Amino acid sequence: MFVAVLVILALVAVAAWFTAVISAIAVVQLAPRGEKLASLFRLGWLRFSTLSAQLGPAALPHLARYRMAMFGFMACVIAAAAMSILLAAERSN
């Protein structure tokens, strides 16, 4: 049972990660020349308000999708860690 849940969590995490990558590429493409790397760093540091002010309303859907994908990815990682601990505890008994 725990293994099946771990596999499902891994699949959801990979899908969320791919969604975040696609959204990050879309945000970087909206940045003006010379600001693409800076916008990528701002995106990595989760400075969404700075990016939305710089890139305008066209970036809002991409930023929202990136935020949800990253938080979903991190939730899957935390849940997988908890499930791994439970699986190890079950197998040691």
SELUM-475433 format. One record per residue: x, z, y of N, C-alpha, C, O, CB in turn. Coordinates in steps of 0.001 Angstrom, whole numbers, padded with zeros to 6 digits, always signed. Glycine has a CB too. Layout:
N
XZYXZYXZYXZYXZY...
***
This chain:
93
+000818+000000-001193+000000+000000+000000+000864+000000+001261+000636-000784+002182-000932+001202-000004+001878+000905+001289+002732+000990+002470+003542-000287+002672+003793-000702+003803+003667+002185+002357+003940-000893+001584+004739-002130+001678+003901-003250+002288+004393-004016+003116+005269-002556+000277+002646-003347+001883+001774-004381+002434+001570-004173+003938+001566-005137+004703+000415-004382+001705+001404-002940+004352+001242-002645+005777+002523-002993+006534+002465-003516+007647+000875-001155+005990+003673-002704+005935+004942-003047+006579+005105-004556+006737+005606-005022+007760+006109-002482+005775+004687-005313+005739+004772-006772+005832+003850-007292+006933+004239-008171+007703+004409-007423+004479+002643-006761+007012+001709-007179+008060+002248-006814+009437+002146-007604+010376+000329-006535+007843+002824-005616+009561+003417-005221+010838+004575-006132+011225+004741-006466+012398+003894-003777+010773+005369-006529+010247+006484-007439+010533+005977-008791+011008+006534-009364+011944+007365-007617+009290+004940-009304+010385+004381-010589+010803+003802-010520+012215+003991-011435+013017+003303-011038+009822+003106-009443+012508+002540-009277+013851+003659-009122+014879+003556-009645+015988+001592-008053+013899+004721-008411+014522+005848-008233+015439+006543-009556+015725+006914-009824+016868+006849-007234+014864+006723-010381+014706+007354-011694+014912+006477-012574+015799+006983-013262+016686+007614-012396+013555+005177-012556+015566+004261-013344+016401+004297-012864+017854+004289-013675+018779+002821-013258+015851+004335-011555+018048+004399-011008+019408+005715-011379+020076+005745-011687+021268+004232-009479+019386+006797-011351+019316+008096-011700+019882+008126-013168+020304+008622-013493+021383+009216-011413+018870+007602-014049+019466+007551-015469+019827+006675-015699+021064+007006-016523+021918+007021-016299+018645+005577-014982+021155+004718-015085+022325+005461-014630+023581+005338-015246+024640+003443-014254+022127+006225-013555+023458+006998-013070+024603+008067-014081+025018+008300-014280+026210+007650-011721+024271+008708-014711+024056+009736-015704+024375+009126-016901+025095+009678-017381+026085+010455-016165+023098+008005-017377+024607+007342-018522+025250+006897-018158+026662+007025-018972+027577+006126-018990+024413+006382-016959+026849+005965-016522+028180+007164-016357+029110+007080-016692+030292+005189-015206+028087+008275-015846+028589+009471-015685+029406+010000-017037+029859+010422-017182+031006+010551-014926+028632+009984-018017+028981+010423-019365+029352+009525-019930+030448+010008-020569+031383+010421-020300+028121+008218-019694+030332+007287-020192+031352+007534-019525+032699+007454-020182+033737+005837-019957+030913+007835-018224+032695+008103-017514+033949+009398-018021+034580+009455-018240+035790+008186-015988+033706+010423-018206+033776+011706-018672+034303+011572-020083+034864+012223-020414+035855+012788-018634+033206+010746-020913+034252+010557-022265+034765+009846-022279+036114+010000-023233+036877+009777-023089+033770+009076-021246+036419+008392-021165+037711+009322-020729+038835+009015-020927+040011+007226-020206+037619+010455-020138+038478+011382-019644+039498+012073-020817+040196+012317-021855+039581+012432-018695+038867+012388-020646+041483+013102-021710+042186+014548-021823+041702+015075-020917+041056+013072-021460+043698+015174-022951+042027+016578-023159+041640+017435-022047+042225+017253-021634+043370+017091-024550+042116+018360-021582+041425+019244-020516+041862+018692-019126+041607+019422-018144+041738+019534-020671+043307+017431-019020+041251+016801-017723+040988+016364-017581+039533+015756-016574+039171+015602-017529+041904+016657-018558+038706+016172-018529+037322+016790-017380+036537+016082-016663+035829+016477-019854+036625+018106-017198+036654+018759-016113+035923+018327-014754+036464+018122-013813+035697+020283-016253+036005+018190-014652+037783+017740-013393+038381+016324-013049+037935+016015-011883+037685+017802-013475+039910+015465-014055+037835+014099-013781+037383+014072-013388+035911+013233-012589+035494+013207-015001+037613+014979-013943+035134+015063-013548+033723+015503-012092+033597+014981-011359+032758+016040-014466+032958+016457-011670+034423+016879-010271+034406+015766-009345+034872+015574-008268+034307+018108-010081+035279+015030-009760+035903+013895-008944+036366+012832-008825+035281+012202-007779+035123+013277-009551+037643+012644-009898+034545+011679-009866+033453+012147-008914+032349+011344-008189+031763+011464-011281+032885+013437-008926+032077+013993-008023+031067+013909-006562+031461+013765-005690+030604+015420-008378+030798+014000-006291+032763+013894-004918+033244+012454-004528+033550+012205-003461+034112+014748-004734+034479+011516-005376+033187+010077-005121+033344+009676-004895+034797+008846-004033+035087+009671-003917+032516+010256-005657+035700+009910-005579+037118+008868-006650+037437+009150-007650+038096+011175-005753+038015+007674-006404+036951+006617-007396+037062+006116-007557+038494+005770-008664+038906+005470-007023+036159+006074-006479+039246+005580-006589+040620+006541-007421+041477+006102-008195+042327+005391-005185+041239+007836-007265+041256+008807-008074+041997+008668-009543+041637+008716-010408+042511+010239-007595+041715+008498-009823+040361+008344-011207+039919+007049-011825+040429+007043-012979+040857+008387-011280+038403+005970-011085+040391+004699-011651+040859+004740-011895+042359+004126-012847+042843+003526-010717+040508+005459-011047+043114+005598-011280+044550+006478-012499+044821+006222-013261+045754+006184-010038+045241+007504-012679+044011+008426-013794+044220+007823-015126+043765+007955-016138+044454+009734-013535+043476+007165-015121+042613+006712-016370+042017+005271-016729+042363+004857-017870+042158+006858-016295+040538+004516-015792+042872+003158-016082+043295+002133-015950+042180+002457-015514+041075+003097-017453+043859+000897-016329+042475-000187-016146+041502-000074-017037+040271-000728-016774+039261-001502-016402+042166+000735-018076+040333+000888-018949+039156+001573-018218+038008+001401-018588+036846+001690-020208+039522+002343-017192+038320+003073-016469+037282+002263-015343+036651+002651-014820+035607+004341-015909+037853+001155-014964+037258+000394-013807+036769-000072-013933+035316+000074-012967+034567-000802-013593+037647-000622-015067+034875-001029-015138+033467+000154-015031+032500+000044-014424+031435-001772-016437+033213+001282-015625+032883+002463-015573+032021+003029-014153+031958+003448-013685+030900+003540-016551+032525+003033-013483+033101+003523-012103+033127+002617-011169+032329+003099-010280+031628+003636-011610+034570+001313-011372+032436+000380-010534+031672+000551-010765+030174+000541-009815+029391-001076-010824+032089+000709-012028+029774+000912-012331+028351+002234-011758+027859+002303-011235+026746+000876-013852+028110+003290-011849+028678+004590-011291+028308+004497-009773+028140+005020-009211+027178+005652-011647+029367+003821-009119+029093+003681-007659+029041+002951-007229+027763+003389-006309+027072+002922-007145+030289+001848-007894+027458+001091-007536+026255+001893-007813+024990+001852-007026+024044-000231-008305+026211+002619-008920+024967+003409-009262+023786+004540-008259+023578+004793-007840+022448+003978-010681+023916+005217-007873+024647+006319-006915+024503+005813-005536+024087+006412-004881+023233+007102-006807+025813+004712-005099+024689+004169-003804+024289+003645-003853+022854+003774-002876+022117+003049-003375+025249+003062-004971+022456+002628-005122+021063+003805-005123+020102+003737-004522+019030+001829-006407+020896+004889-005800+020486+006088-005816+019657+006655-004404+019494+006993-003989+018386+007146-006748+020265+006754-003674+020603+007291-002316+020519+006372-001393+019712+006854-000514+018998+007499-001747+021924+005066-001583+019821+004135-000780+019017+004317-001071+017532+004250-000161+016706+002675-001057+019435+004548-002335+017193+004781-002686+015792+006082-002087+015278+006146-001638+014134+004804-004201+015621+007109-002076+016101+008386-001490+015693+008240+000004+015451+008742+000529+014457+009463-001751+016754+007555+000687+016356+007350+002132+016195+006483+002419+014970+006773+003342+014209+006699+002732+017461+005426+001637+014779+004560+001836+013606+005316+001546+012311+005128+002247+011317+003311+000935+013699+006163+000528+012313+006945+000213+011114+007939+001323+010805+008173+001635+009637+007685-001120+011289+008522+001919+011827+009436+003040+011604+008691+004228+010994+009191+004879+010077+010114+003458+012928+007498+004501+011507+006698+005604+010950+006283+005311+009507+006319+006195+008651+005444+005851+011816+005890+004064+009246+005497+003703+007887+006693+003759+006931+006530+004111+005763+004873+002302+007871+007870+003421+007405+009067+003498+006563+009380+004935+006194+009788+005216+005067+010266+002869+007272+009191+005845+007134+009398+007262+006835+008391+007726+005798+008752+008449+004869+009285+008117+008114+007132+007323+005941+006116+007701+004962+006407+007086+003592+006203+007736+002567+004729+007271+005448+006875+005858+003568+007211+005201+002312+008371+005892+001626+008358+006066+000407+007543+003740+002548+009374+006286+002393+010523+006994+001818+010096+008358+001278+010577+008788+000230+011640+007163+002873+009202+009036+001985+008721+010333+001522+007902+010193+000250+007982+011036-000643+007892+011009+002605+007112+009125+000171+006289+008903-001037+007166+008581-002251+006904+009060-003355+005277+007751-000798+008196+007776-002045+009040+007361-003163+009964+008470-003635+010416+008440-004779+009856+006154-002775+010263+009466-002769+011139+010547-003192+010414+011560-004059+011051+012354-004750+011732+011235-001989+009091+011540-004030+008323+012490-004852+008090+011988-006227+007460+012672-007035+007012+012797-004223
***
